[in-house]
Amino acid sequence: MMRPCMIVLHYTAMANPEAALERLCNPQHEVSAHYLIDQKGATTQLVAEAQRAWHAGAGAWGGCDDVNSASIGVELCNTGNHIFPAAQMQALISLLREVMQRWGISADKVIGHSDMAPARKQDPGRLFDWQALEAGGVAVFRGKPQAQIFPFLEAARQFGYAIQEPGSVDDVGRAVILEAFRQRFRPQAQGPLEDEDMRLLSDLAQTYPAVLET
């Protein structure tokens, strides 16, 4: 386990916290996380923060391609199709503040599972309130307005999405990145790439360029 330099947020996609806990604690499933937060805000630590948990899987963020070894994983009890209760969100914000302070993790290094694995994962999904996390100082939702507008994939790469060569990404890959971006930053948006997507992502890329020390 490296020193944690980011935090990855997930939803459990399971009916209740008991089922999620059973799965996360069963070695046969080969999945684990450092923390589990239920709908009422009760927080259970499952893995020590200095130890590696199997929560991220294949993917990358900001040049780090072994996210499990460089991150702390937080699972939120949610099926993925309903809002996250206020008590759960407040518990998450409190936990993030503590973890970030302990490890010196900045707000822009709190990401969703869909950020680092956009082709595989959708959690924490379009119903997750990233704006509330930004208001709490534990995540980013908007960058500072910038004069320069980058091409979408170049901005995505600079912000942290795993894109080696923007010119080599096909239409399918472009759509995957756009969907992952919108799930977090424009959850109501649908359809083709818009100028607003490029503006918002350019602002984020220039305000919070991803440089991870791993």
Secondary structure, 3 states (H helix, E strand, C coil): CCCCCEEEEEECCCCCHHHHHHHHCCHHHCCCCCEEECCCCCEEECCCCCCCCCCCCCCCECCECCHHHHEEEEEECCCCCCCCCHHHHHHHHHHHHHHHHHHCCCHHHEEEHHHHCCCCCCCCCCCCCHHHHHHCCCCCCCCCCCCCCCCHHHHHHHHCCCCCCHHHCCHHHHHHHHHHHHHHHCCCCCCCCCHHHHHHHHHHHHHCCCCCCC
